[in-house]
Amino acid sequence: MEEYYINKFKTHKSTGGYNLTWGGEGVSSGENHTLYGVTGENHPSWGRKHSEETLKRLSESHMGIKHTEEAKQKLSNALSGKGNPFFGRKYNNATSRYHGVSRVDRRFRALVTVNGKSKHLGYFDTEIEAAQAYNNYVIENRLPQQLNEL
């Protein structure tokens, strides 16, 4: 279709148009794109930095964008569970062996995340007490169990 319309409307550069080619050789995004899966030092943009002016324009172009509830839900679903880039990761400097528990000074804090919002469950003297509080909250509120697969 692209080739047909470039010919029909005479949009090729040789006919005074703006198209550099006669069409048909473009590649869509996704697995067919020539840079699909190219990351790190192999990517042509590796090590390049945007200028301050470009960064400002990019920032301004995104300001005021309102996502629909449907779009927000799709993003949330895509980044939940195993789709979350941090799924199954344990930080080297983690302060607890238990999900939802972290050390704060000499005490342990229990936090649970429900629908993207953190709920503070309290401070506890031991790591086990904090983990039990987290576990009890999950069970009482029938929340999906967190998977700690590595």
N, C-alpha and C positions, 0 to 999 in steps of 0.2 A: 504494500500500500504506500509505503514511504516513497519508493521510486516513482510510482504512478503520480503522486501528488507533486513531487518535485518537477516532473516533466510537465504536468498539466498546468501548474501555476508559474512555471518558468522561474523557480527560485534558486537554480544553480548559478554559481558565480559567472559562468560563461554567458548567461542570459540576463545578467544584471541583478541576480539574486544574491542571497547571503549563504546558501549552502555550499560547502567546500567540495562535497562529493555528490554523486547521483543517488546515494542512499543504499540501504540494505546491509551495509557492513558494520553498523553500530552494534554494540553489545549491551544487553540489559544488565541490571544489577544482579547480585546473587552469584551462584556457582559458575555462571557463564562469564562473569567479569574477569578480565585478565589479572586483576590484582586480588581476586578472591583468595583469602587465606594467607596473603603475603603480609608478614608482620615483622616488627623489629628492624634490624639493620638491612634486611632485604627489601623493605618498602622504600620507594623513591623519595618519600617525604621524611625519612629518618634523619633526625638531627636538625631539621629546619625549624625555625621559630617565626611566628607571626610578629609583625611590627606592632607597636603600641596602637597605632591608628587602626590597623586591621582588627586587633583584639577589641577595640572600642566599637567598631562597626558591627562585628559579630555579636557582641553583647547587646547592643541597641536593637539589632534585628530580632533578637529573641525576647525582648521585653514586651510585656503586655499580651503574650500568647496565652490564650485560654484554651485548655484542653477540655473536650467534652467528657462527661462522666464515663461514657463507653471507652474512650481512648485511655482514660486514667485506669480503668479496670483492666484493659488489655495490657498496659504497661505493668501493672501490679502482678497480674497472672504470669506474665513472661519472666518477671524477676523474682518470683517466689519459689521456695523450695530448691530443687536442684537447678533451677534457672538462675538463682542468685550466684553471682561470681564468688562469693565467700562461702558457699555451701560446703560443709564438710571440712573447712579449714580450721586449724587450731593455731593461734598465734604463738610464736616463740616466747613472747613475754606475757603470756596469759597468766592471770593471777589465780585461777582456779581450774580444777579438773572437771567442773560441772557446768553444764549449759545454763546460762542465765545467772551465774554467780560470779562476782568479782570481788577482789580484796580492796578495801579502802582503809588505809592506815592499818589499824590492828583488828578491824572488824570485817565482816563479809556482807555484801549487799546482794539482794535478790531482785532481779528485774525480769519481767515477762513482757513480750511484745504482742499486742493484740490489735489486729487490723492496722498495722503500721504505727501504732502508738505505744510507747513504753509505759508500763505500770510498775511503780516502785512498790515492792512487797515488804521492804524493811531492811534493817541492819541486824546482823546476828553475830554472836560471839564465835561460832565455829562455822566452818565451810559446810559441814554436814547439815547443820540446822538451816542454813540458807538454801541448800539444795532441796531439803525436805519441804520447805515453804514453797519453793518454786514448783516442785512436783505436786504438792497438794492443791495449789492454785490451778494447775493445768487439769488435774483430775476433777476437781469440784466444778470447774467451769466448762468441762467437756471440750477442751481445746485440743487440736491435733497435736500429737506427741512430736517433739522435735527429734529429727533423725541426726545422729552424730556419726554418720558413716564417713570414713576417711578414704 
